[in-house]
Each structure stands twice: as structure tokens, then as C-alpha cells.
Amino acid sequence: MGLLEAIILAVLAASTPLLIAATGELVAERAGVLNLGVEGMMIVGAACGFGGAFLSGSVLVGAICGIVAGAALALIFAVMTLGLAVNQVATGLALTILGIGLSGLIGSGFVGERITPAPHLYVPGLSDIPFVGRILFGEDAFVYFSILLIVGVSMFLYRTRAGLILRATGDNHVSAHALGYPVLKIRMFAVMFGGACAGLAGAYLPLAYTPFFIPGMTAGRGWIALALVVFSSWLPSRLVIGAYLFGAVTILQLHAQGWGIGVPSQLMSAMPYLATVIVLVLISRARTGGSTAPAALGTVFVPDR
């Protein structure tokens, strides 16, 4: 039971950055914008988040720094793709390259430093319950926030008029514009929200997951978050399942190495990414009724004068 509890806690921790980043990207793609720069925004959020926490001594300040950094990079992406109508795929890839370079520059002075990680919740009596106590009442604030975030996004998209307008913008921006809705402004806020989530997801890594910063510590999590949005068919409820599924794959491959399973360690390390490719292929083959993606996803919109 102790081993199972440890595995579940590790899965929750590994899944949290995926869920936060994928939730932000889902909102952006629902608005019709494909931002492939999630990895770049995450790694800059990690560098700025750790730097802010190290210099201020506050995890909260570090989280805010990560959010601001992710949103700032997303604003650059929005200016290029929405304001100048540049290709979204090329700009997203360039944003990832820019983010990796910036993170190395920003984080170079913090390599080797350590901080006190984000504290975990402790509720007297409840947190001491065997097995479920630490799982339900002993996590850090990021884990609980990720759950509230996906619930809030789901309610926003499907229970509010603003969410309906955002989805309409992603499905048919021409009609939305004809009805008088500010398509570019809606997409800009959606992209910045996605960037803020990616920055927070990146900041989670040095602030709670591992209390130090190393270059490239996101290790492809931004690409997995992008794949999770497709895996979920752009539905928040399925996004939760996908995030925890891929988090479990990441953790189980580490435990498998510790158990001495006779599989090359390189193959085990590649398992999360192999699982991503396999799931995307299976989803593509299983769809018979056409794509469930927003109809205007990735399409440049230039309003008529």
C-alpha cells in the first residue's frame, strides 16, 4: 500500500504541468489559434519562476513570474500571427527556439542553486488518514489549482455566453466577425491565457517538482501537452484523463527501471513519447465522422475593411 501510495503521488505530480499547459492550449485552439510554442513558453516560465522565487524567497512570486513570462511570449506570438498574419506553425516553432535560448540566458545564473519547494497542504486528521489522506489532502497548491483550472475552463466554454462566442470564433471566424464579435481580440486573449498557463506549468517544475533549475528541464512536456489536446478531442473532460494517463506512463517507466525489468533504459525513457505517437495514430484511425478540431484552427484571419 505504501508503494502504491507513492506511485499515485508521483503520478499526480508528473501530470500537473501537463494538465495546466494543455488546458491553456485547449482554450487557444478552441479560439482557432494553433500555438506550437508551448515548449518554449514552459521553459521560459521555468527559468523566470525559479529566478523570481530564488531572489524573493517566495514560491508565489515565482509562480507569478512564470505566468508573466509565458504570457509575454504568447503576446509576441499573438502580435506576429494575429496582427501581422504570419503563419502560425512557423511562428510557434520559432517561439519554441526563442524560448529555449532565453531560458538558457535567464537561468544561467541560477544553475546549481536550490530553493525551498512549494509547501504541501496539511489538514489535521484528514491528511493522516491511511492511503487516501496524503493523496487527497496532502498535495501542493499547484495540484489543486490544476483541477480548479480545468473545471473552470469547462464551465466557461460550455456554460457561459463568452465561452460560446470563443468556440464560435474557432469554428467560423468569418461568421463571428459578421455578427460583430472582435475575432482578433478574442483570439489574442485566448493565446495569452494559453501562454500564462504554459508559463505556470513550466514554473511548477522548479518550484514544486524539483526545487532547482537546469537547462531543458521541461524535457518535451510542451509537445506532450500539445498532443494531449488532440488526444482529448478538444474536450476538457477527456483532457484530464489524458494528462493523468501520460503522467502514469512517465512514472511507471521510472519504476520499471528500478524494478530491474530487462528493457534498455533508453527505450523506457522514450515510452511517454512513444505512447504519444501511438495514441495519436490510433485516434486518427478511429475517427470515421471527420475531424473534431475547431474548423478554423490554424487559419489566418484578416478582417475586411
C-alpha positions as CSV (number, residue, x, y, z in Angstrom):
1,M,0.0,0.0,0.0
2,G,2.9,2.3,0.8
3,L,4.4,1.7,-2.7
4,L,1.0,2.3,-4.4
5,E,0.5,5.5,-2.5
6,A,4.0,6.7,-3.5
7,I,3.3,5.9,-7.2
8,I,-0.1,7.7,-7.1
9,L,1.5,10.8,-5.5
10,A,4.3,10.7,-8.2
11,V,1.7,10.4,-11.0
12,L,-0.2,13.4,-9.7
13,A,3.0,15.5,-9.5
14,A,4.1,14.4,-13.0
15,S,0.7,15.0,-14.5
16,T,0.1,18.5,-13.1
17,P,2.3,20.5,-15.5
18,L,0.9,18.6,-18.5
19,L,-2.7,19.3,-17.3
20,I,-2.1,23.1,-16.8
21,A,-0.2,23.6,-20.1
22,A,-2.7,21.5,-22.1
23,T,-5.7,23.4,-20.6
24,G,-4.3,26.7,-21.7
25,E,-3.5,25.4,-25.2
26,L,-7.0,23.9,-25.4
27,V,-8.5,27.4,-24.9
28,A,-6.2,28.9,-27.5
29,E,-7.1,26.2,-30.1
30,R,-10.8,26.5,-29.3
31,A,-10.4,30.1,-30.4
32,G,-8.9,28.9,-33.7
33,V,-5.2,29.5,-32.9
34,L,-2.6,26.8,-33.1
35,N,0.4,27.7,-30.9
36,L,3.2,25.2,-31.2
37,G,5.4,27.3,-28.9
38,V,4.1,25.7,-25.7
39,E,7.5,24.1,-25.0
40,G,9.3,27.4,-25.4
41,M,6.8,29.2,-23.1
42,M,7.1,26.4,-20.5
43,I,10.9,26.5,-20.3
44,V,11.0,30.3,-20.0
45,G,8.3,30.1,-17.3
46,A,10.6,27.6,-15.5
47,A,13.6,29.9,-15.7
48,C,11.7,33.0,-14.6
49,G,9.7,31.2,-12.0
50,F,12.8,29.8,-10.3
51,G,14.6,33.1,-10.6
52,G,11.7,35.0,-9.0
53,A,11.4,32.5,-6.2
54,F,15.1,32.4,-5.6
55,L,15.5,36.2,-5.4
56,S,12.3,36.9,-3.4
57,G,12.2,33.8,-1.3
58,S,8.5,33.3,-2.2
59,V,7.1,30.5,-4.3
60,L,4.0,32.7,-5.0
61,V,6.3,35.4,-6.6
62,G,8.0,32.7,-8.6
63,A,4.7,31.4,-9.9
64,I,3.6,34.9,-10.9
65,C,6.9,35.5,-12.7
66,G,6.4,32.3,-14.6
67,I,2.9,33.3,-15.6
68,V,4.0,36.8,-16.7
69,A,6.9,35.3,-18.7
70,G,4.6,32.8,-20.5
71,A,2.0,35.5,-21.2
72,A,4.7,37.8,-22.6
73,L,6.0,35.2,-25.1
74,A,2.4,34.5,-26.0
75,L,1.8,38.2,-26.7
76,I,4.8,38.1,-29.2
77,F,3.2,35.1,-30.9
78,A,-0.2,37.0,-31.0
79,V,1.3,40.1,-32.5
80,M,3.0,38.1,-35.2
81,T,0.1,35.7,-36.1
82,L,-2.9,37.9,-35.4
83,G,-1.5,41.4,-36.1
84,L,0.8,40.6,-39.0
85,A,-1.0,37.4,-40.2
86,V,2.2,35.4,-40.1
87,N,1.9,31.6,-40.5
88,Q,1.0,30.1,-37.1
89,V,3.0,26.9,-37.4
90,A,6.3,28.6,-38.4
91,T,5.8,31.2,-35.7
92,G,5.1,28.6,-33.0
93,L,8.2,26.7,-33.9
94,A,10.3,29.9,-33.8
95,L,8.8,30.7,-30.4
96,T,10.0,27.4,-29.0
97,I,13.5,28.0,-30.3
98,L,13.4,31.6,-28.9
99,G,12.1,30.3,-25.5
100,I,14.9,27.7,-25.2
101,G,17.5,30.3,-25.9
102,L,16.0,32.8,-23.5
103,S,15.7,30.2,-20.7
104,G,19.4,29.4,-21.0
105,L,20.2,33.1,-20.8
106,I,17.9,33.9,-17.9
107,G,18.6,30.7,-16.0
108,S,22.4,30.6,-16.4
109,G,23.0,32.4,-13.1
110,F,20.7,30.0,-11.2
111,V,22.1,26.7,-12.2
112,G,23.1,24.7,-9.1
113,E,21.0,26.9,-6.8
114,R,18.2,25.4,-4.7
115,I,15.1,26.8,-3.1
116,T,12.5,25.5,-0.6
117,P,9.8,23.8,-2.7
118,A,6.1,24.7,-2.5
119,P,4.6,23.5,0.8
120,H,2.1,20.7,0.8
121,L,-1.4,21.0,2.3
122,Y,-1.8,19.5,5.8
123,V,-5.3,19.2,7.3
124,P,-5.1,17.7,10.9
125,G,-6.9,14.4,11.0
126,L,-7.7,14.3,7.3
127,S,-4.1,14.3,6.0
128,D,-3.2,11.4,8.4
129,I,-5.9,9.1,7.0
130,P,-4.1,6.0,5.7
131,F,-3.5,5.9,2.0
132,V,-6.1,8.5,0.9
133,G,-5.0,11.2,3.4
134,R,-1.9,12.3,1.6
135,I,-3.4,11.8,-1.9
136,L,-6.5,14.0,-1.2
137,F,-5.3,16.4,1.5
138,G,-1.6,16.4,1.2
139,E,-0.8,17.9,-2.2
140,D,0.8,21.3,-3.1
141,A,-1.3,24.2,-4.3
142,F,-0.4,23.6,-7.9
143,V,-2.2,20.2,-8.0
144,Y,-5.4,21.6,-6.6
145,F,-5.2,24.7,-8.9
146,S,-4.9,22.4,-11.9
147,I,-8.1,20.7,-11.0
148,L,-9.9,24.0,-10.4
149,L,-8.5,25.3,-13.7
150,I,-9.9,22.5,-15.8
151,V,-13.3,22.7,-14.1
152,G,-13.4,26.5,-14.6
153,V,-12.4,26.3,-18.3
154,S,-15.0,23.6,-18.8
155,M,-17.7,25.7,-17.3
156,F,-16.6,28.8,-19.2
157,L,-16.6,27.0,-22.5
158,Y,-20.0,25.3,-22.2
159,R,-21.9,27.2,-19.6
160,T,-21.3,30.9,-20.5
161,R,-22.1,33.1,-23.4
162,A,-18.4,34.3,-23.6
163,G,-17.4,30.6,-24.0
164,L,-19.9,30.1,-26.8
165,I,-18.5,33.2,-28.6
166,L,-15.0,31.9,-28.2
167,R,-15.9,28.5,-29.6
168,A,-17.8,30.2,-32.5
169,T,-14.7,32.2,-33.3
170,G,-12.7,29.0,-33.6
171,D,-15.3,27.2,-35.7
172,N,-16.1,30.1,-38.1
173,H,-14.3,33.3,-37.7
174,V,-16.0,34.9,-40.7
175,S,-19.4,34.4,-39.3
176,A,-18.3,35.6,-35.9
177,H,-16.9,38.7,-37.4
178,A,-20.1,39.3,-39.4
179,L,-22.1,39.2,-36.2
180,G,-19.9,41.9,-34.8
181,Y,-17.6,39.9,-32.5
182,P,-14.0,41.1,-32.2
183,V,-12.3,38.0,-33.5
184,L,-8.7,39.2,-33.2
185,K,-9.2,40.5,-29.7
186,I,-10.9,37.2,-28.6
187,R,-8.0,35.2,-30.1
188,M,-5.4,37.4,-28.5
189,F,-6.8,36.9,-25.0
190,A,-7.1,33.2,-25.6
191,V,-3.5,33.0,-26.8
192,M,-2.3,35.0,-23.8
193,F,-4.3,32.8,-21.4
194,G,-2.6,29.7,-23.0
195,G,0.8,31.4,-22.6
196,A,0.1,32.2,-18.9
197,C,-0.9,28.5,-18.3
198,A,2.2,27.3,-20.1
199,G,4.4,29.6,-18.0
200,L,2.8,28.4,-14.8
201,A,3.2,24.8,-15.9
202,G,6.9,25.5,-16.5
203,A,7.3,27.3,-13.2
204,Y,5.8,24.3,-11.4
205,L,8.8,22.2,-12.3
206,P,11.5,24.1,-10.3
207,L,9.1,25.4,-7.7
208,A,7.4,22.1,-6.6
209,Y,8.5,19.1,-8.7
210,T,12.3,19.5,-8.4
211,P,13.5,22.5,-6.3
212,F,16.3,23.5,-8.7
213,F,16.7,24.7,-12.2
214,I,18.6,23.0,-15.0
215,P,18.5,23.9,-18.7
216,G,15.9,22.0,-20.7
217,M,14.2,20.7,-17.6
218,T,10.8,20.7,-19.4
219,A,12.1,17.7,-21.4
220,G,9.5,17.8,-24.2
221,R,6.5,18.2,-21.9
222,G,5.2,21.1,-24.0
223,W,5.0,18.8,-27.0
224,I,3.1,16.2,-24.9
225,A,0.7,18.9,-23.8
226,L,0.0,19.7,-27.5
227,A,-0.6,16.1,-28.2
228,L,-3.0,15.9,-25.2
229,V,-5.3,18.5,-26.7
230,V,-5.7,16.3,-29.8
231,F,-6.0,13.2,-27.6
232,S,-8.9,14.8,-25.8
233,S,-10.7,15.8,-29.0
234,W,-10.6,19.3,-27.7
235,L,-12.8,18.3,-24.7
236,P,-11.8,19.4,-21.1
237,S,-13.1,16.2,-19.5
238,R,-11.0,13.9,-21.7
239,L,-8.0,16.2,-21.2
240,V,-7.9,15.2,-17.5
241,I,-7.9,11.5,-18.4
242,G,-5.1,12.0,-21.0
243,A,-2.9,14.1,-18.6
244,Y,-3.0,11.5,-15.8
245,L,-2.6,8.7,-18.3
246,F,0.6,10.2,-19.7
247,G,1.8,11.1,-16.3
248,A,1.4,7.5,-15.2
249,V,3.4,6.3,-18.2
250,T,6.2,8.7,-17.3
251,I,6.3,7.5,-13.7
252,L,5.9,3.8,-14.4
253,Q,8.8,3.8,-16.8
254,L,11.0,5.1,-14.0
255,H,9.7,2.4,-11.5
256,A,10.2,-0.2,-14.2
257,Q,13.9,0.7,-14.4
258,G,14.1,0.5,-10.6
259,W,12.5,-3.0,-10.6
260,G,15.2,-4.3,-12.9
261,I,13.0,-5.1,-15.9
262,G,15.2,-6.3,-18.7
263,V,14.4,-3.5,-21.1
264,P,17.0,-0.9,-22.2
265,S,16.8,2.2,-20.2
266,Q,16.8,4.4,-23.3
267,L,13.7,2.6,-24.5
268,M,11.9,3.0,-21.2
269,S,12.8,6.8,-21.2
270,A,11.2,7.1,-24.6
271,M,8.0,5.4,-23.5
272,P,6.0,8.6,-22.8
273,Y,6.8,9.9,-26.3
274,L,6.2,6.6,-28.0
275,A,2.8,6.4,-26.2
276,T,2.0,9.9,-27.5
277,V,2.7,8.9,-31.1
278,I,0.8,5.6,-30.8
279,V,-2.3,7.3,-29.2
280,L,-2.4,10.0,-31.9
281,V,-2.2,7.3,-34.7
282,L,-5.0,5.3,-33.1
283,I,-7.2,8.4,-32.7
284,S,-6.6,9.3,-36.3
285,R,-7.6,5.8,-37.5
286,A,-10.6,5.6,-35.2
287,R,-12.3,8.8,-36.5
288,T,-14.8,8.0,-39.1
289,G,-17.0,11.1,-38.8
290,G,-14.4,13.6,-39.7
291,S,-12.1,15.7,-37.5
292,T,-13.4,17.1,-34.2
293,A,-11.0,20.0,-34.3
294,P,-12.3,23.6,-34.5
295,A,-13.0,24.2,-38.2
296,A,-10.9,27.4,-38.4
297,L,-7.9,26.1,-36.3
298,G,-4.7,27.5,-37.7
299,T,-6.4,29.6,-40.3
300,V,-5.2,33.2,-40.7
301,F,-8.0,35.8,-40.3
302,V,-7.7,39.2,-41.8
303,P,-10.9,41.3,-41.1
304,D,-12.4,43.2,-44.0
305,R,-12.2,46.9,-44.0
